[in-house]
Amino acid sequence: MSYSTSVSAQRTVVVSSGGYAAKRSNMANEVTVHRMVSSSTTSAVLINVGYLKTFPGILKILQIILGCVICGIIGHYITWTQQADYLQPELLVLIIAATCLITTSLLVFSCLCSISTASIMPKTLFESMYHLVAAGLYISCFLYLIVFLTDNKRYIVEYEMKIAANAIGLVNAVLYVVSSIYSVRTFRRG
């Protein structure tokens, strides 16, 4: 589409020389403005890579990596042939770590696929509540696991690996606490 606009204007010019002023009027200027309007549609998928460079993006990526390591270690070294009493803490850790891993991954993928989601999501109550609940669950289940492991040290198979997973879990709990503090501050700012 092409638009053409013609504008006529009159201008009064004051010329002064040697103390005398003379007016010239009826000077017409003509301006022509051409505008090109074009529209196009694209089917390209845009990925918001800039989100991964932000503080919440880095925290979520670290939480995903540590969550994968925890699920890998606990999932590999869980002993399914033990009594139910020995299975409960490890299974609880595995369930909570997997649930938080899936939810955090979905948050990251939604922020990567949509620029508007990355700007709106931190201002909602969901992200604040999720990080607070995840931090509480991580802290409680990993404290339960460390107490259980130290009380039953001689009966636990692969004790050192489970302690390593516990230490990684507590680091991840700290990351969730930091994320919850950051998300609550962002939520309050609106």
N, C-alpha and C positions, 0 to 999 in steps of 0.2 A: 504494500500500500504506500502510496506517495501523497503527501499533502503539500500544497503550495499556499503560502500566505503572502499577501501583498499589503504593506503598511505605508500610508502616506502621512507625513507629519509636517507641520509648519513650524518654522523656527525663526525667532527674532534675534538678530545679531546687533549688538551695540558696538559701534566703532567709535573710538575716541582718539582724537589727535589734536594736540595743541589746545586743549581746553574746550573744544567743541565736540559735541556728541551728535552722531547721526544714526538714525534707525533704518535698518533695511529689513523688510519683512517680505512675506509671500515667497519665501524660498521653500521649495518642496524637495524632500528627500524620499526616496523610495527604497524600501528594504524588502528583499524576498527571502523567505525562510523555507528551506526544503527539509522535510523530516521523512526518514525511512523507518517504518515500523515493520519488524519482522518477528515472527514467532517460530519456534521449533520445539519439537518434542524429542526426548531422548529416552532410551530404555537402559541407560548405563546404571550400574549399581555403584553408588558412592559410599565409600567407607571412611568413617570419621577417625582417621589415624591420630589426629591431634588429641583425642581423648586419652590415649595411652601415655601422653606426655604430661598430663595433669597429675596433681597429687592424688586425687581419688582413683584415677586410672592406674597409677603405679601401685597403690595399695591393693587394689583388686587383683591385679596381675600377680603380685606376690602371694596373696591369699589363695589364688587358684593353684599356683605352683606348689606351695606348701601343703595345700589340701590334697593334691595328687600324690605327693610323697607320703603323706600320712595314710591315705587310703591304700596305697601300694604296699607299705610296710605292714600295716595291721592286717590288711586282706591276705597278704602272703603268709604271714606268720601266725595267723589265728589257728588254733588247734580245735578242730571240730569234734575230735573224739574225747575231749575232756568232759568232766562233769559240768552241769549247767551253771554251777556257782562260779566256775573258772571262766566260763564263756561270756557271761553277762557284761563285765566291764569292757572287754575288747569289742564285743558286738555293739555296745552302746556307742563307743568311740567311732566305730566304723559307720554306723548309721548317721550320727551327727556330722561327722566329717564329710560324708558323701552328700548329705542334704545341703550343707552349707556350700560345698563345692559346686553342686548343680545350680543353686540359686545365684551364687556370685558369678558363675559363668554366664547365666542368662542375663544378668544385669550388664555385664561387660559386652556381650554380643548385641544387646539392644542399644547400648550407647554407641557401639561401633557402627551399627547399621542405620542409625537415625541421629542426625545432628540435633533435632528438636528434643529427642529423648534425653540426650546427654545434658541439655541445658535445663530441662524441666524436672527430670527425675531427682536430682539432689534437693530440690525445693519441696518435694512431697514428703509426707509423713512415712510412707512405706520404707524408704531407704533408711531413715533414722531408726524406725522400729526394728527393721531387719538386722541392722548392725548391732543394736543393743541386745536383741535376743540371741543372735549368733555368738556374740562375745560371752554372754552369760552361759549359754550351753557349752561352748568350748571350755570355759574355765571350770565349770562344774564337772563335766565328764572327764577331763584330763586330770583334775585333782583326785577324782574318784579312782581313776586308773593308777595314778602314782601311789596312792595309799594302798590299793589292792596289790600292786606289784611289790612294794616294799614289805608288806605283811606276809606275802607268799613267795618270797624270793626263791626258795629252794625247790618249789613245785612248778615254777613257770618255765615253759620251754621257750628258748630264744629270748631270755630276759633282757639282754643288752640291746637287742634290736627294738624291743617294745619300749624300753626306757628312751632310746633315741627318738622313736616316734612320739613319745610323750613330750620330750623336750621341744620337738618341732611343733607339736600341737599347742604348747604353751606360748611359743613365739607367735604362732598364728592367732592365738587368743589375744595377745597384745596388739597385733595388727587390727583385729576386729574392734578392740577398744579404741584405738586411734581413729579408725574409720567412723565409729559411732560418735565420738567427740566432734569430729569434723562434720559429719552429716547433721548432727543436732545444731551446730553453729550455723551451717548453711540453711537449714530449715527455718531457724529463727530470723535470719536476715531476710528470708522470703524471696 
